Amino acid sequence: MNSDTGLQRHVVHLADGRAVHLRTSGSGPPVLLCHESPRSSVALTLLAGFLADRFTVLAMDTPGYGLSDPLPLDRPEIPDYADAAIGLLDALNVGRLPVYGTHTGASIAVEMARRHPDRIAGAVLDGYPVFTPAERAAFLDSYLPPFRPDAHGGHVAWLWSRVRDQFTVFPWNLWGAAARLPRDPPPLALHDQVAADILRAGDGYRTGYAAAFRHHGPGPVPHLKVPVTFAARTDDLLFDQLARLPDLPEGCTILPLDPDRPAWGAVIADTLAGTTGDGTAPDLAPDPAAIVAGPLRRQMVRPARHGADIMLHAGGPAAPDGTLLFLHDLPGAGRDWRPLLQRCVARYRVLAPDLPGCADSAAGADSLDDAVAAMLALLEMLPAAPPLTIVARGLSVPLALTLAGSLPARPRLLLCDPAPATATEAERYQDYLPDLAPRWDGGHLFAAWTMLRDGLVYRPWHDRRHHAARHLGDEMDLAGLHDRFADLMQQPQGWHGTAMGAIGRPLSHAGPRDGAQVLLGADLPAVVGLRETLRSAGFAVDLVDPLAWPDAILAAVAAAH
């Protein structure tokens, strides 16, 4: 889940084509933070807060986790992750700096210090794994089962049980009194965060974990030539492994830490301050012109007038034939449009944001008008390439109409399966927003999965009658369904404010708009009546074969330009 208020997010594109996601905060000399598996840099939010008044904090998503692309290796090892982190530092041009790592992140950090002492001034390893050969073999044998989506939702039950067990016993898959952890489980919100991180990693959650279990913890220690502090809080499940460390080289120390979080954060900050190196904080401000030029890429932008991060899929040629702004349905994400974006990016400038409160854009839209303001700020930030066409689907259609009325030059509008289209439909949408607040029994996860799965069968998802039946393909797009599930669970209810505003503005009440074209999927039994209703309200309406949506949208875009 996105719960990193106060941190700014960035996507750094490396020379090898990989994208690395960072959370940053603070000011002063830079420090790199490396998280544990199977988490993302959101797990470092608390520590980042303790460090931000003394450091420029760079908290990265390890390759394959969070929003960072995986390494292009079949079986990456910890030294590969360490070298990849150095590649990030090279791209940022930050100089020599200290690094902090916890658990898997500590293994990565120690290899950074061992292999690249010219780049790493020192390290704090918080919970450094020193497993025995037998323990490592056992972990590799049974700790990392596959995590693949199941059409019936069985993987959802497994996920929540696995997360809860992780905070009950260690190892999580070893039930019994000997494995019981002697502490209270953390708050429900943290359980939900861990589940969201595993969903984002998918079956790849195992990759970094497995590398950590294969890594021989004592091996790098005698070869360290920079100051390294081996630390652990007394409530860390790896605390006892401090005693397993081999003799330490000169300049390296062992440091038990108090479990009190502010005290822990203060000691980490003081220790890092002793090894700041000569690093300088990077300039991560994106160039608006570079954001929209070149191949289709993910970007994280923060329009000044909006003041919050927006995940944006963008690209285009140097001289585009116009700009296409794609607005996804609710819930959803900008990447829902990606196959179509790939077909358009050679000719047009394409922009597909995650709407505020959706997937990886920050919250900040308590209403439809707030979402409109965010899109206005985004368009103001980027260089113009007229004419502008807004392509919207479902519940983003009212947003598109309101946005179009707020722009100085009226854009073309392509409105796909508008929802709700009429006042009668608006009444049916009153039960559209499920309660997805976290629950200890994990029911919120299964409710979200069921909502998205039913959305493949009915429109709207909760109207389970024949008149709302959608066309079913020959097989379920299980991978796409899982991606939408992972996106939704980053902010399960962040889209509710925008959706509630959209439900209150049916298309038929908006009146016809110059340049507006409506496309309706021909799979709904009630579509003919809906078409006539919208035509009588003055809209140009075409029916679309449910298997030909991309071609129909492309044809409509070409006609508009």
C-alpha positions in Angstrom: 0.0 0.0 0.0 1.1 3.6 -0.6 1.7 4.9 2.9 4.9 7.0 2.5 3.6 10.5 3.2 6.6 12.9 3.1 8.7 11.0 0.7 9.0 11.8 -3.0 9.1 9.1 -5.5 11.2 8.8 -8.7 11.8 6.4 -11.5 15.4 6.3 -12.7 16.1 4.9 -16.2 19.5 3.2 -16.5 21.6 2.8 -19.6 20.8 -0.9 -19.8 17.1 -0.1 -20.1 16.0 -1.0 -16.6 13.9 1.2 -14.5 14.7 1.7 -10.8 12.2 3.1 -8.4 13.3 5.4 -5.5 11.8 7.0 -2.5 13.6 10.1 -1.4 13.5 12.6 1.5 15.6 15.0 3.5 18.7 17.0 2.7 22.4 16.8 3.4 24.9 14.1 2.4 23.3 11.1 0.6 22.7 7.7 2.1 21.4 4.6 0.3 18.8 2.3 2.0 18.2 -1.3 1.0 15.1 -3.1 2.1 14.4 -6.7 3.1 12.7 -9.3 0.9 9.9 -9.6 -0.3 9.2 -5.9 0.5 9.7 -2.6 -1.3 11.3 0.7 -0.3 8.0 1.5 1.5 9.3 -0.7 4.3 12.0 1.9 4.9 9.6 4.8 5.4 10.0 4.9 9.2 13.8 4.9 9.1 13.8 7.5 6.3 11.8 9.8 8.7 14.5 9.4 11.4 17.3 10.2 8.9 15.8 13.0 6.8 16.9 15.9 9.0 20.6 14.8 8.5 20.7 13.0 5.1 19.4 13.0 1.7 17.7 9.6 1.9 17.7 7.4 -1.2 15.6 4.3 -0.6 15.6 2.0 -3.6 13.3 -0.8 -4.6 15.5 -3.8 -5.1 15.4 -5.1 -8.8 12.2 -7.2 -9.2 10.5 -5.7 -6.2 8.2 -2.7 -5.8 8.4 -0.8 -9.1 12.0 -1.7 -10.1 12.5 -3.9 -13.1 14.1 -7.3 -12.4 17.6 -8.1 -13.3 17.9 -9.8 -16.8 19.4 -12.9 -15.2 17.8 -16.4 -14.7 19.3 -16.8 -11.3 20.8 -13.5 -9.9 23.0 -13.8 -6.8 23.6 -11.2 -4.1 26.7 -9.8 -5.8 24.6 -9.2 -8.9 22.2 -7.1 -6.8 25.1 -5.3 -5.3 26.6 -4.4 -8.7 23.1 -3.3 -9.8 22.9 -0.9 -6.9 26.3 0.5 -7.8 25.0 1.0 -11.3 22.2 3.1 -9.9 24.7 5.2 -7.9 26.7 5.7 -11.1 23.5 6.9 -12.9 22.8 9.3 -10.0 26.4 10.5 -10.0 26.3 10.8 -6.2 30.0 9.9 -5.4 31.1 7.8 -2.4 28.4 7.4 0.3 27.3 5.1 3.2 24.8 2.3 2.7 22.2 0.8 5.1 20.6 -2.6 4.6 18.3 -4.8 6.5 18.0 -8.6 6.1 18.3 -9.2 2.3 19.2 -5.6 2.0 22.1 -6.2 4.5 23.4 -9.0 2.4 23.3 -6.6 -0.7 25.0 -3.8 1.3 27.9 -6.0 2.6 28.7 -7.1 -1.0 28.6 -3.5 -2.1 31.1 -2.6 0.6 33.3 -5.7 -0.2 33.3 -5.3 -4.0 33.2 -1.5 -4.3 35.1 0.1 -1.4 35.8 3.0 -3.8 32.1 3.8 -3.9 30.9 2.8 -0.4 32.3 4.8 2.5 30.8 2.5 5.1 27.8 0.3 5.9 25.3 -0.4 8.6 23.9 -3.9 8.4 20.7 -4.2 10.4 19.9 -7.8 10.9 22.6 -9.5 8.9 21.8 -13.1 7.9 24.4 -15.7 9.0 22.5 -18.9 8.4 24.1 -22.3 8.7 24.4 -24.5 5.5 21.6 -26.7 6.9 19.3 -23.7 7.5 20.0 -22.3 4.0 19.2 -25.6 2.4 15.9 -25.9 4.4 14.9 -22.4 3.4 15.6 -23.1 -0.3 13.7 -26.3 -0.1 10.4 -25.1 1.5 10.3 -21.4 2.4 9.6 -20.1 -1.1 6.6 -21.9 -2.8 5.4 -20.5 -6.1 2.9 -17.7 -6.0 0.8 -17.8 -9.1 -2.7 -16.4 -9.6 -5.5 -18.9 -9.4 -8.8 -18.2 -11.2 -10.7 -19.4 -8.1 -8.8 -17.1 -5.7 -6.9 -19.8 -3.8 -3.7 -17.7 -4.1 -5.4 -14.9 -2.2 -6.1 -17.1 0.8 -2.5 -18.5 0.7 -1.1 -14.9 0.6 -2.9 -13.7 3.6 -2.2 -16.8 5.6 1.5 -16.6 4.7 1.7 -12.9 5.8 0.0 -13.6 9.1 2.1 -16.6 9.8 5.3 -14.6 9.0 4.5 -12.5 12.1 3.5 -15.5 14.2 6.3 -18.0 13.7 9.8 -18.1 12.1 10.2 -19.7 9.7 6.7 -18.8 8.6 6.1 -22.3 7.2 7.2 -24.1 10.4 4.3 -24.5 12.8 4.9 -25.2 16.5 5.9 -23.9 19.9 9.6 -23.8 19.0 9.0 -21.5 16.1 6.6 -19.1 17.9 7.8 -15.5 17.9 7.8 -14.0 21.5 6.0 -10.7 20.6 2.7 -9.2 19.5 2.0 -9.1 15.8 2.4 -5.7 14.2 -0.7 -3.6 13.3 -3.1 -4.8 10.6 -1.9 -2.0 8.3 1.6 -3.5 8.2 0.2 -6.9 7.3 -1.7 -5.3 4.4 1.4 -3.5 3.3 3.4 -6.8 3.1 0.6 -8.4 1.2 0.6 -5.5 -1.3 4.4 -5.8 -1.8 4.2 -9.6 -2.5 1.3 -9.0 -4.9 3.5 -6.4 -6.8 6.4 -8.8 -7.0 4.3 -11.8 -8.0 6.0 -15.1 -8.3 9.3 -13.1 -8.6 9.1 -12.6 -4.8 11.2 -15.7 -4.5 14.1 -14.4 -6.6 15.8 -12.0 -4.1 14.9 -14.3 -1.2 16.5 -17.3 -2.8 19.7 -15.3 -3.6 19.8 -14.2 0.1 19.5 -17.9 1.2 22.2 -19.0 -1.2 24.5 -16.2 0.1 27.2 -17.4 2.6 26.9 -14.7 5.2 30.4 -15.1 6.8 32.1 -15.2 3.5 32.5 -11.4 2.7 33.3 -10.4 6.3 37.1 -10.9 6.4 37.5 -9.0 3.1 35.9 -5.8 4.2 38.1 -2.7 3.9 35.6 0.0 4.9 33.9 0.5 8.3 30.9 -1.8 8.7 28.6 -2.0 11.7 26.8 -5.3 12.2 23.7 -4.3 14.1 20.3 -5.7 15.2 17.5 -4.7 17.5 16.9 -7.1 20.3 13.4 -7.8 18.9 14.8 -8.7 15.4 14.4 -12.4 14.6 18.0 -12.3 13.4 19.4 -10.7 16.5 20.9 -14.0 17.8 22.9 -14.3 14.5 25.2 -11.5 15.6 26.9 -14.1 17.7 27.5 -16.2 14.6 29.7 -13.6 12.9 33.4 -14.5 12.3 36.2 -12.4 13.6 35.7 -8.9 12.3 38.4 -7.0 10.4 39.7 -3.6 11.8 37.1 -0.9 11.6 34.1 -3.2 11.8 32.0 -3.5 15.0 28.9 -5.3 16.4 26.2 -3.1 17.8 23.1 -4.4 19.6 20.2 -2.0 19.3 17.3 -1.0 21.5 13.9 -2.1 20.2 12.5 1.4 20.8 12.0 2.8 17.3 13.1 6.4 17.9 16.2 5.2 19.9 17.0 2.8 17.1 16.6 5.4 14.4 18.9 7.9 16.3 21.7 5.3 16.7 21.4 4.4 13.0 21.7 8.1 12.1 24.7 8.6 14.4 26.5 5.6 13.0 25.9 6.5 9.3 27.0 10.1 10.1 30.5 8.7 10.9 31.0 7.5 7.4 29.4 10.1 5.1 32.1 10.0 2.4 32.2 12.7 -0.3 28.8 12.0 -1.8 26.5 14.8 -3.0 22.7 14.7 -3.3 21.5 13.9 -6.8 19.3 16.2 -8.9 16.2 14.0 -9.6 14.0 16.7 -10.9 12.6 15.4 -14.2 12.9 17.3 -17.5 9.3 17.8 -18.7 10.5 17.6 -22.4 12.3 14.4 -21.7 9.3 12.8 -20.0 7.2 12.9 -23.2 9.9 12.2 -25.8 11.3 8.8 -26.8 10.1 5.3 -26.0 7.2 4.5 -23.8 8.4 4.5 -20.2 7.1 4.8 -16.7 7.8 8.2 -15.0 7.0 9.6 -11.6 6.2 13.2 -11.8 5.0 15.8 -9.2 3.2 18.8 -10.9 3.8 21.9 -8.8 0.2 22.9 -8.6 -0.9 19.4 -7.6 2.0 18.7 -5.1 1.7 14.9 -5.1 3.4 12.2 -7.1 1.7 10.9 -10.3 2.7 7.7 -12.0 2.8 8.4 -15.7 3.3 6.1 -18.7 4.5 8.5 -21.4 6.5 8.7 -24.7 6.3 9.9 -28.3 8.2 11.1 -31.3 10.1 14.4 -31.6 7.3 15.8 -33.8 4.1 14.1 -32.8 0.8 14.3 -34.7 -0.9 15.4 -31.4 -1.3 14.3 -27.8 -3.4 11.4 -26.6 -4.4 11.5 -22.9 -5.7 8.1 -21.7 -7.8 7.9 -18.6 -8.4 4.5 -17.1 -11.5 3.1 -15.6 -12.0 3.1 -11.8 -10.4 1.2 -10.2 -7.5 0.8 -12.6 -4.1 2.1 -13.6 -2.4 3.7 -16.5 -0.8 0.5 -17.5 -4.3 -0.9 -18.4 -3.8 1.0 -21.6 -0.3 -0.2 -22.3 -1.0 -2.4 -25.4 -2.7 0.5 -27.0 0.0 2.9 -26.0 2.6 0.8 -27.7 0.7 1.0 -30.9 0.3 4.8 -30.7 3.6 6.0 -29.4 5.4 6.1 -32.7 3.0 8.7 -34.1 1.5 10.5 -31.1 2.6 11.8 -27.7 0.9 9.4 -25.3 0.1 10.1 -21.6 -1.5 7.5 -19.4 -1.4 8.5 -15.7 -2.5 6.5 -12.7 -5.3 8.7 -11.5 -4.8 10.1 -7.9 -5.4 7.5 -5.3 -5.1 4.7 -7.9 -2.2 2.1 -8.1 1.1 4.1 -7.8 -0.1 7.7 -7.8 -0.3 9.4 -4.5 -3.6 9.9 -2.8 -5.0 13.4 -3.2 -8.4 13.2 -4.9 -11.3 13.2 -2.4 -13.6 14.1 -5.2 -14.0 14.1 -9.0 -13.0 17.8 -9.1 -9.8 17.0 -7.2 -8.9 14.5 -9.9 -9.7 17.0 -12.6 -7.4 19.5 -10.9 -4.6 16.9 -10.8 -4.9 16.3 -14.5 -5.0 20.0 -15.3 -1.7 20.4 -13.3 -0.2 17.4 -15.2 -1.0 18.9 -18.6 0.3 22.3 -17.5 3.6 20.8 -16.4 4.3 19.1 -19.8 5.0 20.8 -23.1 2.0 21.0 -25.4 1.7 19.1 -28.6 -1.8 19.9 -30.0 -4.3 18.8 -30.9 -5.3 17.0 -27.7 -7.5 14.0 -27.6 -8.8 12.5 -24.3 -9.6 8.8 -24.4 -11.5 7.8 -21.3 -13.2 4.5 -20.2 -15.9 3.7 -17.8 -16.0 5.9 -14.7 -13.3 8.2 -16.0 -15.7 9.5 -18.6 -17.3 12.1 -16.3 -13.7 13.2 -15.4 -12.8 13.6 -19.1 -15.9 15.7 -19.7 -15.2 18.0 -16.7 -11.5 18.2 -17.7 -12.4 19.1 -21.3 -14.6 22.0 -20.0 -11.7 23.3 -17.9 -9.2 23.5 -20.7 -8.6 26.7 -22.7 -8.8 24.8 -26.0 -11.5 22.2 -26.4 -10.0 18.7 -26.9 -11.4 15.8 -28.9 -13.2 13.3 -26.7 -13.3 9.5 -27.2 -15.6 8.1 -24.5 -15.5 4.3 -24.2 -18.2 2.4 -22.4 -19.2 5.5 -20.3 -20.3 4.7 -16.8 -22.8 5.6 -15.8 -24.3 6.6 -19.1 -27.8 7.4 -17.9 -29.6 8.4 -14.7 -31.1 4.8 -14.6 -27.6 3.4 -14.7 -26.4 5.8 -12.0 -28.9 4.2 -9.7 -27.5 0.8 -10.5 -24.0 2.1 -9.6 -24.8 3.0 -6.0 -23.4 -0.3 -4.8 -20.3 -0.1 -7.0 -17.9 0.8 -4.3 -17.0 -2.2 -2.0 -15.7 -1.9 1.5 -12.0 -2.9 1.1 -10.7 -1.7 4.4 -8.2 -4.2 5.9 -9.6 -7.1 7.9 -7.8 -9.6 10.1 -9.5 -12.4 8.3 -8.3 -11.2 4.9 -11.8 -10.8 3.6 -10.9 -7.5 2.0 -8.5 -9.2 -0.3 -11.0 -11.8 -1.5 -13.6 -9.0 -1.9 -11.2 -7.1 -4.1 -10.4 -10.2 -6.2 -14.1 -11.1 -6.6 -14.9 -7.5 -7.6 -12.3 -7.6 -10.4 -13.1 -11.1 -11.5 -16.9 -10.4 -11.6 -16.0 -7.3 -13.7 -14.9 -9.7 -16.4 -18.4 -11.2 -16.4 -20.8 -8.3 -15.7 -20.9 -4.5 -16.2 -21.1 -3.1 -13.6 -19.5 -5.9 -11.6 -22.1 -6.1 -8.9 -25.1 -6.3 -11.2 -25.1 -10.1 -11.7 -28.0 -10.4 -14.1 -28.2 -11.3 -17.7 -28.9 -7.8 -19.0 -25.4 -6.8 -17.6 -23.6 -9.9 -18.9 -20.3 -9.2 -20.8 -18.7 -11.1 -23.6 -16.5 -13.9 -22.3 -13.3 -14.7 -24.3 -12.2 -18.3 -24.8 -10.1 -18.1 -21.7 -9.6 -15.8 -18.7 -6.8 -13.3 -18.9 -5.4 -14.5 -15.5 -2.2 -12.5 -15.7 -4.0 -9.3 -16.5 -6.5 -9.9 -13.7 -3.6 -10.4 -11.3 -2.0 -7.1 -12.4 -5.2 -5.3 -11.8 -5.5 -6.9 -8.4 -2.0 -5.9 -7.5 -2.7 -2.3 -8.6 -5.9 -2.1 -6.7 -4.4 -3.4 -3.4 -1.8 -0.6 -3.4 -4.6 1.8 -2.5 -7.8 -0.3 -2.1 -10.1 2.6 -1.5 -8.1 5.6 -2.8 -10.3 5.8 -5.9 -13.6 6.0 -4.0 -13.9 9.8 -3.9 -13.4 10.2 -7.6 -15.7 7.3 -8.4 -18.5 8.7 -6.2 -18.3 12.0 -8.0 -18.4 10.2 -11.4 -21.5 8.2 -10.4 -23.3 11.4 -9.7 -22.6 12.8 -13.3 -24.2 10.4 -15.8 -23.2 11.1 -19.4 -26.8 11.8 -20.6 -27.0 14.7 -18.2 -23.8 16.3 -19.5 -25.4 17.1 -22.9 -23.6 16.7 -26.2 -20.1 18.0 -26.5 -18.4 19.2 -29.7 -16.0 16.6 -30.9 -17.2 13.9 -28.5 -17.6 10.4 -29.8 -19.0 7.5 -27.7 -18.0 3.9 -28.2 -20.1 1.2 -26.7 -19.1 -2.5 -26.4 -21.6 -4.5 -28.4 -21.5 -7.4 -25.9 -24.0 -6.0 -23.4 -27.6 -7.2 -24.0 -29.0 -3.7 -23.2 -26.5 -1.8 -25.5 -29.0 -1.1 -28.3 -31.4 0.7 -26.0 -28.5 2.6 -24.4 -27.2 3.6 -27.8 -30.6 5.1 -28.8 -30.9 6.9 -25.5 -27.5 8.6 -26.0 -28.2 9.4 -29.6 -31.4 11.0 -28.6 -29.4 13.1 -26.2 -27.3 14.3 -29.1 -24.2 12.1 -28.9 -22.4 10.4 -31.8 -22.5 6.7 -30.8 -20.8 3.6 -32.4 -20.9 0.0 -31.3 -17.7 -1.9 -31.0 -17.1 -5.7 -31.3 -15.8 -6.7 -27.8 -12.8 -8.4 -29.5 -11.9 -5.3 -31.5 -11.6 -2.5 -28.9 -7.9 -1.6 -29.7 -8.6 -1.3 -33.5 -11.8 0.7 -32.9 -10.0 3.2 -30.6 -7.1 3.5 -33.0 -9.5 4.2 -35.9 -11.4 6.8 -34.0 -8.2 8.5 -32.9 -6.9 8.6 -36.5 -10.2 10.0 -37.7 -10.1 12.7 -35.0 -6.6 13.8 -36.1 
